[in-house]
Amino acid sequence: MNENNQRTPWYRQAAAVIPKYWHLKSTGTMLFIGVFFGAYFYFLKHPAYPITVMHNTWLDRLIGFQPLALPVYLSLWAYVSLPPLFFATRRGLYEYGLDIALMCIAGLAVFYFWPTAVPAADIDWALYPGVTFLKNMDASGNAFPSLHVATAVFSGVWLHHLLRRISGPFWILLLNAVWGIGIIYSTIATRQHVAIDVYAGFMLGE
């Protein structure tokens, strides 16, 4: 970090960096998410092999079903859009895009060769319309590893690094960490994943 960056307030550095390559950042992020969802839902609806049902652990029993965690779960798609905003060079953007693409491809490859699903929960989903909509869209497949967790961890680590590069204050670094941890927690609290999926997703995202 050079001396000028140390003297310039972090929010001014952010305001200078975010508009750079705006069209590339916005279009690239939307295209990436679109292609990812296309592949994700294809494997979800057309498993090539018999589906393995994952098992609950003590952590799943400890964390009860919490429908209020749904907004946090869905906020992943805003969260993963943040790191690209703070890149100042095309090369950095391309390298970041390649890294997250390889991570997602690795997860999708596991989905193809070893389709998995979370165990059925003893919950009347009709009582929770928002969660029911998620269940109808995302079902319970493509469980292991949790790409929801993997992309949250990957984005959180990169966002921490990029915020520190512009001398982001402690409170914004803490907000980033709390948001990322909240998303990870929500994957179990919404019963979209079990703890084993989360462990694997965390390892993949690192």
C-alpha positions in Angstrom: 0.0 0.0 0.0 1.5 3.3 -1.0 1.7 6.5 1.1 -1.1 8.2 -0.9 -3.5 5.4 -0.2 -2.7 5.6 3.5 -3.5 9.4 3.5 -6.7 9.1 1.4 -9.8 8.1 3.4 -11.0 4.6 2.6 -14.4 5.7 1.3 -12.8 8.0 -1.2 -10.6 5.2 -2.4 -13.7 3.0 -2.7 -15.5 5.7 -4.6 -12.5 6.0 -7.0 -12.2 2.2 -7.6 -15.8 1.1 -7.9 -16.7 3.0 -11.1 -13.6 1.5 -12.9 -14.6 -1.0 -15.6 -18.2 -0.7 -14.4 -19.7 -2.3 -17.4 -17.2 -5.3 -17.2 -18.0 -5.7 -13.5 -21.8 -5.5 -13.8 -22.1 -7.5 -17.0 -19.5 -10.1 -15.9 -21.2 -10.7 -12.6 -24.7 -11.1 -14.1 -23.4 -13.4 -16.8 -21.4 -15.5 -14.3 -24.5 -15.9 -12.0 -26.7 -16.8 -15.0 -24.3 -19.4 -16.3 -23.8 -20.8 -12.8 -27.6 -21.1 -12.2 -28.1 -22.8 -15.6 -25.5 -25.5 -14.7 -26.7 -25.8 -11.1 -30.3 -26.4 -11.9 -29.5 -28.8 -14.8 -27.6 -31.0 -12.4 -30.3 -30.6 -9.8 -33.0 -31.7 -12.1 -31.0 -34.3 -14.1 -28.8 -36.3 -11.7 -26.6 -38.7 -13.5 -26.4 -41.2 -10.6 -28.5 -42.3 -7.6 -28.9 -39.6 -5.0 -27.2 -40.1 -1.6 -29.1 -38.6 1.3 -26.7 -36.8 3.8 -27.0 -37.3 7.5 -27.6 -34.9 10.4 -25.0 -34.3 13.1 -25.0 -32.8 16.5 -24.6 -29.4 15.0 -27.8 -29.8 12.9 -29.7 -30.8 16.0 -28.2 -27.8 17.9 -29.3 -25.2 15.3 -33.1 -25.2 15.0 -35.1 -24.3 12.0 -35.3 -20.5 11.8 -37.5 -19.1 8.9 -36.2 -15.6 9.7 -32.8 -16.7 8.4 -34.2 -16.8 4.9 -33.4 -13.1 4.0 -29.8 -13.7 5.2 -29.6 -16.9 3.0 -30.8 -15.0 0.0 -28.5 -12.1 0.6 -25.6 -14.3 -0.7 -26.3 -13.0 -4.3 -25.7 -9.4 -3.1 -22.7 -10.5 -1.1 -20.9 -12.3 -4.0 -21.4 -9.2 -6.2 -19.4 -7.0 -3.8 -15.7 -8.2 -4.3 -15.6 -7.4 -8.0 -16.5 -3.8 -7.3 -13.2 -3.2 -5.5 -10.8 -4.3 -8.2 -8.9 -1.5 -9.9 -7.5 -3.5 -12.8 -8.8 -5.8 -15.6 -6.2 -8.4 -14.7 -7.4 -8.6 -11.1 -11.0 -9.0 -12.3 -10.1 -11.7 -14.7 -8.0 -13.6 -12.1 -10.8 -13.3 -9.6 -13.3 -14.5 -12.1 -11.1 -17.5 -13.1 -10.6 -18.5 -9.4 -14.3 -18.4 -8.5 -15.2 -20.2 -11.8 -12.7 -23.1 -11.0 -14.2 -23.4 -7.5 -17.7 -23.6 -8.8 -16.7 -26.1 -11.5 -15.2 -28.3 -8.8 -18.4 -28.2 -6.8 -20.5 -28.9 -9.9 -18.3 -31.9 -10.7 -19.0 -33.4 -7.3 -22.7 -32.8 -7.9 -22.5 -34.7 -11.2 -20.5 -37.7 -10.0 -22.0 -37.9 -6.5 -25.5 -36.3 -6.3 -26.6 -35.7 -2.8 -29.7 -34.3 -0.9 -30.4 -33.2 2.6 -32.6 -35.5 4.8 -36.3 -34.7 4.9 -37.1 -32.4 7.8 -40.2 -32.9 10.1 -41.5 -29.4 9.3 -44.9 -28.3 7.8 -43.5 -26.1 5.0 -47.0 -24.8 4.3 -46.6 -22.7 7.4 -43.6 -20.9 6.0 -44.5 -19.6 2.4 -41.1 -17.9 1.9 -39.2 -21.0 2.7 -41.6 -23.1 0.7 -40.9 -21.0 -2.4 -37.2 -21.6 -1.9 -37.7 -25.3 -1.4 -39.8 -25.5 -4.6 -37.1 -23.7 -6.5 -33.9 -25.2 -5.1 -35.3 -28.5 -3.8 -32.9 -30.3 -1.5 -30.3 -31.5 -3.9 -26.8 -30.5 -4.8 -26.1 -30.6 -1.1 -22.5 -31.6 -0.8 -20.4 -29.5 -0.8 -22.5 -26.4 -0.1 -21.7 -24.0 -2.9 -23.7 -21.4 -1.0 -21.1 -21.7 1.8 -18.1 -22.0 -0.6 -19.0 -18.8 -2.5 -19.7 -17.0 0.8 -16.3 -17.9 2.2 -14.5 -17.2 -1.1 -16.2 -13.8 -1.4 -15.7 -12.9 2.3 -12.0 -13.6 2.2 -11.5 -11.6 -0.9 -13.7 -8.7 0.3 -11.7 -8.6 3.5 -8.4 -8.4 1.5 -9.8 -5.7 -0.8 -11.2 -3.6 2.0 -7.9 -3.8 3.9 -6.1 -2.7 0.7 -8.1 0.6 0.8 -7.6 0.9 4.6 -11.2 0.0 5.4 -12.0 0.6 9.1 -12.5 -2.1 11.7 -16.3 -1.8 11.7 -16.6 -2.5 8.0 -14.3 -5.5 8.2 -16.4 -6.7 11.1 -19.6 -6.2 9.1 -18.1 -8.2 6.3 -17.2 -11.1 8.7 -20.6 -11.0 10.4 -22.5 -11.0 7.1 -20.4 -14.0 5.8 -20.9 -16.0 9.0 -24.6 -15.2 8.9 -24.9 -16.6 5.4 -23.1 -19.8 6.4 -25.3 -20.1 9.5 -28.5 -19.6 7.4 -27.7 -22.6 5.2 -28.4 -24.9 8.2 -31.1 -22.7 9.8 -33.2 -22.8 6.7 -32.6 -26.5 6.3 -31.1 -26.1 2.9 -27.9 -27.9 4.0 -26.6 -30.0 6.9 -23.4 -29.5 8.7 -21.4 -31.9 6.6 -22.3 -29.9 3.5 -21.2 -26.7 5.3 -17.8 -28.2 6.3 -17.1 -29.3 2.8 -18.2 -25.9 1.4 -16.0 -24.1 3.8 -13.0 -26.1 2.8 -13.7 -25.6 -0.9 -14.2 -21.8 -0.5 -10.9 -21.4 1.3 
